Amino acid sequence: MTTTNSYNRQPTKLDYADPTKFKFNIIKLPKVEYFCTAVNLPGVSLSDNYTQPTPFRDIPLPGEKLSYDRLTMTFLVDENLENYQEIHGWLRGLGFPGGYAEFKTLLDSGADRFPTSKNSVLGDAGRSKYAAPNTGGIFSDATLSILSSKNNAITDVRFSDVFPISLSGLQYDQRATDTDYLTATVTFDYKLYDFANTNAGRTSITTS
């Protein structure tokens, strides 16, 4: 029988998490992050779970693929719709409804993330001659900073390869009796996220 030292298992922090104590930073959307009012820490789930048949109760076993919920952010829209247009332009570059030039413009915008890369339109998969093509403009990195009760950043949640998949519309209405400023919600997909101490150079991955 395993004996554990209960003293060493006591929590070190007894303060509760405050939902108003956060800061969200996304490199590609500087005008949006300033007006951010809400953001979620996405849930995770283990998919492809299976069971081992037995003559008695089947034994549940863990799967091997982790699934992340979507990242959503709500923000106040500025008067000139500049922050709204930031996201709309990103989505338009990904979907390029007006032609391939829109996608090339999106790729070229990745020079701030990969300044030494060449700006070129993506070719067919597997046909790059020497190296992977520049995709810096497609993705961005994002950080959700958790703040203490004294508004000091204590923990970072770092998202990799973030990109938007939807942006809510705006409803204007002359019948409004109170000034209720417009907000919009953007939904992102991403590769994964990790936790890190604030200002740490590397993220920490906890598996136990």
C-alpha positions in Angstrom: 0.0 0.0 0.0 1.4 3.4 -1.0 1.8 5.9 1.8 1.9 9.6 0.9 2.9 12.5 3.1 -0.3 14.6 3.3 1.6 17.6 4.6 3.5 17.9 1.3 0.2 17.7 -0.6 -1.4 20.8 0.9 -2.2 23.7 -1.5 0.3 26.6 -1.4 -2.2 29.3 -2.6 -5.5 29.7 -0.9 -6.8 32.6 -3.0 -9.6 31.9 -5.5 -9.3 32.6 -9.2 -10.9 36.0 -10.1 -12.6 36.0 -13.6 -11.8 39.7 -14.0 -8.0 39.3 -13.4 -6.6 38.6 -16.9 -4.8 40.2 -19.8 -4.9 38.8 -23.4 -2.2 39.4 -25.9 -2.3 38.3 -29.6 0.6 39.5 -31.7 -1.3 39.9 -35.0 -4.2 41.9 -33.5 -2.8 44.8 -31.4 -5.9 47.0 -31.8 -8.2 44.1 -30.7 -6.3 43.1 -27.6 -6.6 46.6 -26.2 -10.4 46.4 -26.2 -10.7 42.8 -25.0 -13.4 42.3 -22.4 -13.7 38.5 -22.2 -11.7 35.4 -23.2 -12.0 31.7 -22.3 -9.4 29.2 -21.3 -10.5 26.3 -23.6 -11.3 22.9 -22.2 -9.5 19.8 -23.3 -10.7 16.2 -23.7 -9.1 12.9 -24.6 -10.7 11.4 -27.7 -10.7 7.9 -29.2 -11.0 6.2 -25.9 -11.7 2.5 -26.1 -12.5 -0.5 -23.9 -10.9 -3.8 -23.5 -13.5 -6.6 -23.6 -13.6 -9.1 -20.7 -16.0 -11.8 -19.6 -17.1 -9.4 -16.9 -17.1 -5.6 -17.0 -15.3 -4.1 -20.0 -12.2 -2.2 -18.9 -12.0 1.5 -20.1 -8.7 2.6 -21.5 -7.4 6.1 -22.4 -7.2 7.2 -26.0 -4.2 8.8 -27.6 -5.5 12.1 -29.1 -6.1 15.3 -27.2 -8.9 17.6 -28.4 -9.0 21.3 -27.5 -12.1 23.4 -27.4 -12.2 26.6 -29.4 -10.7 29.9 -28.1 -13.2 32.7 -28.1 -12.6 36.4 -27.3 -15.1 39.2 -27.0 -14.1 42.8 -27.5 -15.5 46.3 -27.6 -15.6 47.7 -31.2 -13.9 51.0 -31.6 -15.7 53.9 -33.4 -13.9 53.5 -36.7 -14.2 49.7 -36.6 -10.4 49.4 -36.8 -10.1 46.4 -34.5 -13.1 44.8 -36.3 -11.3 45.3 -39.6 -8.1 43.7 -38.3 -9.9 40.4 -37.8 -12.0 40.7 -41.0 -8.8 41.3 -43.0 -7.2 38.2 -41.5 -10.3 36.1 -42.3 -10.5 37.5 -45.8 -6.8 36.7 -46.5 -7.5 33.1 -45.4 -10.5 32.7 -47.6 -9.3 35.1 -50.4 -12.8 35.6 -52.0 -11.5 38.3 -54.3 -8.5 36.3 -55.7 -5.2 34.8 -54.9 -3.6 38.2 -54.4 -5.5 38.5 -51.1 -3.9 35.3 -49.8 -0.4 36.5 -50.9 -0.9 39.8 -49.0 -1.7 37.7 -45.9 1.4 35.7 -46.3 3.5 38.8 -46.8 2.2 40.2 -43.6 4.1 37.4 -41.8 7.4 39.2 -42.3 7.2 40.6 -38.8 7.1 37.1 -37.4 9.7 35.5 -39.8 11.7 38.5 -41.0 14.3 36.3 -42.8 11.7 34.3 -44.8 10.8 35.0 -48.4 7.3 36.2 -49.1 5.7 33.8 -51.6 2.4 32.3 -52.3 2.1 28.7 -51.0 2.6 26.1 -53.7 1.1 22.6 -53.9 1.8 20.4 -50.8 5.1 18.5 -51.1 6.4 20.5 -54.0 8.6 23.0 -52.1 12.1 22.4 -53.4 14.3 23.2 -50.5 12.3 24.2 -47.5 8.7 24.7 -46.2 7.1 27.8 -47.7 6.5 30.9 -45.5 3.2 30.6 -43.6 3.9 33.2 -40.9 1.1 35.4 -42.1 -1.5 32.7 -41.6 -0.9 32.2 -37.9 -0.2 34.2 -34.8 0.8 33.4 -31.2 -1.3 34.5 -28.3 -0.9 34.7 -24.5 -3.5 34.7 -21.8 -1.9 36.2 -18.7 -3.5 35.3 -15.4 -3.2 38.1 -12.8 -3.0 38.0 -9.0 -5.4 39.9 -6.7 -2.8 42.7 -6.9 -2.9 42.7 -10.7 0.5 41.1 -11.1 0.9 38.6 -13.9 1.6 35.2 -12.3 0.9 32.6 -15.0 0.8 32.6 -18.8 -1.3 30.4 -21.0 0.6 30.3 -24.4 -1.3 29.4 -27.5 0.6 28.3 -30.6 -0.4 28.8 -34.3 -3.7 30.7 -33.7 -5.9 31.7 -36.5 -9.6 33.0 -36.7 -12.4 30.9 -38.0 -15.4 33.1 -37.3 -16.3 36.7 -36.4 -19.7 37.8 -35.2 -21.7 40.5 -36.9 -22.6 44.0 -35.5 -26.2 45.1 -34.9 -26.9 48.8 -35.3 -30.3 50.0 -34.0 -31.8 53.5 -33.9 -34.4 52.3 -31.4 -31.9 51.8 -28.6 -32.8 53.9 -25.5 -29.5 53.4 -23.7 -26.0 53.6 -25.0 -24.9 49.9 -25.2 -21.6 49.9 -27.0 -21.1 47.3 -29.7 -19.2 44.2 -29.0 -18.0 41.4 -31.3 -16.9 37.9 -30.6 -14.1 36.2 -32.6 -13.5 32.4 -32.5 -10.0 31.0 -33.0 -8.6 27.6 -33.7 -5.0 26.8 -32.7 -2.4 24.0 -32.5 -2.2 23.7 -28.7 -1.5 25.6 -25.5 0.9 25.3 -22.6 1.4 26.9 -19.2 4.4 29.0 -18.2 5.5 31.2 -15.4 5.2 34.8 -16.4 8.5 36.1 -18.1 9.8 32.5 -18.4 11.6 31.8 -21.6 10.2 28.3 -21.9 6.8 26.8 -21.3 6.3 24.0 -18.8 4.3 20.9 -19.7 2.8 19.1 -16.8 2.1 15.4 -17.2 1.8 14.3 -13.6 
